[in-house]
Amino acid sequence: MRTIVCIKRVPDSEARVRVSADGRGIDPSGTKFVLNPYDEIALEAALQLKEEAGDGTVTAITVGSDDAKETLRSALAMGADDGVLLRSEGSVDGLTVARALADEVSGRQYDLLLFGKQAIDDDNMQVPAMVAQMLGLPCATVVVDLEIHDGVATAKREVEGGHEIVEFDLPGVVAAQKGLKEPRYPSLKGIMAAKRKPLEEKDIELRAPKIELLELTMPPARPEPQIVGEGPEAVPELVRRLREEAKVL
């Protein structure tokens, strides 16, 4: 199995992010960045497919600045064989990122192209399907189970109210949903080995984006809680406020 996993560097979901001074991005100072959790699931699926086949390669690719090398090293520590950094400042436009990934992947030999279903920073859920369309490949998104036999992939997809089973010939694109696999923790041996694994760096120029981020703002502060009284006597006033002020009744 020759698998390519496309990954992204994102802020930790538990980090307290701050808007940058220009109001058009996240202030990176003091913010922890991690490998996108859904991409971790995709990477684990690729590693297990390689282990089941007994042979093959797993390549991690990302688009981003030099800081993204740390994310690629995390993927290598988990077990990926090599990494590729398409060095650019990145883009909020999923289409420009998809084009960069498709251009890189089109020159490689692979059986399966794996993504996380979405990145937890922008939640666009666009890039996997876009890349599949550009490469002319079948695509299964929000996949919670995946089996591959004799060059044919069978994927179980989450759909509203149930699941859908799809089957397609390889090569193809799969976007992993939570539940597909449980990502492993990098071992000390894996972390040390990651330092010696090949990490290719390519400077690229993203095409002109179709969308532009105008402003990024923090959500409004929550109002201070109010105590309307104690015991049964407070119920009428509470109901009045819920009806007239909060307008939830």
N, C-alpha and C positions, 0 to 999 in steps of 0.2 A: 504494500500500500504506500503510495506516494501522496501525502496529504499536505496541503497548504492551509494554514490557519491565519486569518487576518485579524489582528488584534488592535486595541486602542488603549492609550494612556488616559485615565480619567481621574478626577478627584475622588478620594475615598468617601463613600456614602456617609461615614460618620464624622467627616471633617467639617469644621465650621468655616465655610467659604466666605470670602469677602469680595465685593465687586472692586475691580481695579479703578484707579483714579480717573481714567477716561470714560468709565461707565460702559465699556464695550467688551469686557472680559472678566476673568477671575484673577484676583491678586494671588500669584503663586507663592508669595512669601508666607511661610508658616502653614501652608496647605499640603497635606500628604496626598500623593498621587499613587495609583495602583493600576494593575492590570484589570481591565473591565471585567466584572464578575461573570457576565454571560460568555465572554471570550475565554475565560478560564474553563468553563464547562465545555466549550467547543474544543479547546486544547486537550482536555482530559479525554474526550471522545476520540480524538486523533491518536493519542498515545495508546489507548486501549485497542484501537483497531490495528495499530502497528504490532502491538504485543500479541494479539490473537493471530495475526498473519504470520508472525515469526520473522518478518523482514519488512523493510521499507524505510521511509524517511518522513519526518515531520518538520516542515519549514514554517517559521513564524514571520509574518510581514506586517509592518506598520508604516503609516504616514505620520510624520511629526518632526519636531525639532530634535536637537541633540539630547534633550532630556528623555526622549522616548527610548534611548538605548537602555536605560535602567529597566524599563518595562520589558524590553526584549530579553534582557538577562534573566528576568523573572521567568519568562517562558522557557528559556534554555535550562534554567535550574529545575523546572518541573520535568523536563525530559525532551524538549524539542531538540532536533539535531543541529539546526542552524537558524540564523535570523537575518532579516533584511530590513534596513531602515531606509525608507524613501524620504530623505531629509527635505523638509519644507516646514514653513511656519503653520501649516495646517489650514483648515477652512471650516466654517460652520455650514457650508454647502455640501450636503451629502453627495451630490452629483459630481463635483470636482474630485472628491476623494475616491468615489467609485471609479472614475475614469483613470485615475492614477494607479489604482490597484489592478484594474483590468488590463492596462497597458503592461504592467509588470508581469502579471500572471500569464498573459497570452504567449510570452516567450519561454514558458517553462513546461516541463512534462509533469503531469499530476493525474491522480485518479479522483481525488475529492478535494473540494474547496469548502472549508468550514469557517463559519462566523458565529459570534454570539447573535442572538436575535435582535439586539439593540445595544447601544451604549447608554450607560446610566446618566451621562451628563446632559445630552441633548434629547434622548428618547425618540429620535426620528424614525428608527426602524425602517430605513430606506436602502442602505448600502448593499446588503446581500442580494436583494432582488435586482437592483440596478446592475451590479457586476454580472449576475447571471444573464441578464438581458443583453449586455454588451458582448459577452462571450458566446452567446447562443447556447446556453446550457440550461438543463432542467433545474428547477429550484424548489426546495421544500423549506418553509419557514416554521417557526415556533415548534420545533421538533422535540418530542419528549422520549422517543425511542428510535433507534436506528440499527438495522441489520444489513450486512453486505455479504452476498454470496455470488460467486461466479460473475463478477462485474455488474451485478444488479443490486441497487439499494432499495430497501423497503423502510419507509419512514412513517412514524405515527405523529400526526400533527394535532395540536390543540386547536379546536374550533369552538365556537359558542355552543354550549350545551353538550359537548362530547368530544370525540376524536375522529380524525380522518386518516385512513391508511392510503399512502401513495407509493407507487413503485416507478423507478426510472433507471435507465442504463447509465453507467458511469462513462465519462466524468460528469459530475454534477455539483450543485451547490446546496449546502445544508446550513440553516441558521438555528442554533441550539437554544432551546428554552430550558428554564430551571426544571430539574428532574431528569434530564437526559443522562447526566453523569454527576458524580460528586468529586470535585477537583481534589487532587492529592496535595499534600504539603511538600514543598521541596525539601529533600534530605540534605544533610550537611555535605554528603558526597556529591549530590547534584549541584549544590551551590558552588562548590569548588570546581567541578567539571565545567560549569557554565562559563567560567573565566577563560577556558581554553577552546571553547567551541567557536566556529566561524561566525562572525557578524559582519555582513556586508553593508556598506554605507554608500548610498547613491544620492547625489544632489538632483532634485527634480524641480520643475516649475509647474505649479498647478495651473490649469486653464482658468480663464476668467469665470468667477462664480456667477450663478444665476440669482442668488439671494445675498442680502447684506444684513448683518446684525447692526441695528441702529442703536439699541440701548439695552442694557442689562440692569435690572433693579432688584433689590431685596424685597421680600414680601413685607407688607405693613406689620408693625408690631401688634401683638395681641392686646386688647384692652384689659385693664386691670379687672380682676373678678370682683363681683359685688355680692354682699350678704344682705338678703332682704328680710331676714328674721330667723326665728327658731321655732320648731315645732309646727303643729297644724295651723297655728295662726298665720304663719308666713305663706301658706298655700295660695290664698286669693291674690296677694300681691305678686307672687311668683308667676301665677297664671296670667295676670294682667300684663306683666313685663314681657313674657314670652309671646303674648298675642299682639301687643301694641308696639313694643320696641324691637324685639328680635324678629317678630313676624314669622314665627315657626309653627304657630297653631292656627 
